[in-house]
């Protein structure tokens, strides 16, 4: 048996297409253009790549993109002043502060300074609380993308056993909340979990969000399970030549694909869905801000 490959790249393209359609209608019918402000502090190379990609895709779906690049030594006071300005700017419907921030800045303080209704990353404490209590919130983009792929594949997730490996605030915990919201029986595993292989073997759905290259081998996977690999790890690719690297997930794709029922590849799985969901969240924030019906 070979697993069905869940094509996140193609799925993300359909999400972006839908968003673009709604954006065009908002402009035509209401004269409103959704706007996303992205704030980057410092010059972390990976963050620069993400920010560029986010800006490009924002413009491609017809939204306004506002990029704010600040020096690495920007003070907390100046960063908070910028966030305050963006909170009060009616052209800006979504605000994203690219993480990680340089060490002298308090991430919690900065994220919680964002107006929760513009917090398209869903990291503000209000949105975390709303999600945890099953109320309407801004949902973190990566887990939202994973949930969309799972719903698309399974239809209903009700009653399925799900294991989320990783308990970070940006992926693991909100992922577990979303799966619980869809009536899965959820286990959250982490670095202190005893007998992780056994825990994973029970699961109909495995979401791996650890950041350890290929740590989940195929023989941990229950036959027919759905595997969502969030991990993005760069490893040496000696087969491509000295100094070359390639991206792999947290799951050993080659062995897992022989056991799973469906699996997301890395790259081309969860990654593309994350930015597509950011755009969808910005559209949602814009509709809410203007008292308009939210797109599904
Ligand atoms: P964090 O480092 O914040 O969290 C990693 C989690 O994995 C922690 O909860 C940690 O446990 C757990 N963990 C570490 N080692 C083990 C182990 N041996 N066994 C079981 N659990 C373990 O990472 P993130 O959640 O931010 O990201 C996870 C991965 O997802 C990374 O590769 C990241 O690059 C990727 N990512 C991908 C995105 C995308 O768009 N595709 C977006 C965001 C992240 P403990 O809490 O006990 O330390």
Boltz pocket constraint, residues with backbone or C-beta under 6 A from the ligand:
constraints:
  - pocket:
      binder: B
      contacts: [[A, 142], [A, 165], [A, 166], [A, 167], [A, 168], [A, 169], [A, 170], [A, 171], [A, 172], [A, 189], [A, 190], [A, 191], [A, 192], [A, 193], [A, 196], [A, 208], [A, 209], [A, 210], [A, 211], [A, 212], [A, 229], [A, 230], [A, 231], [A, 232], [A, 233], [A, 270], [A, 271], [A, 272], [A, 274]]
      max_distance: 6.0
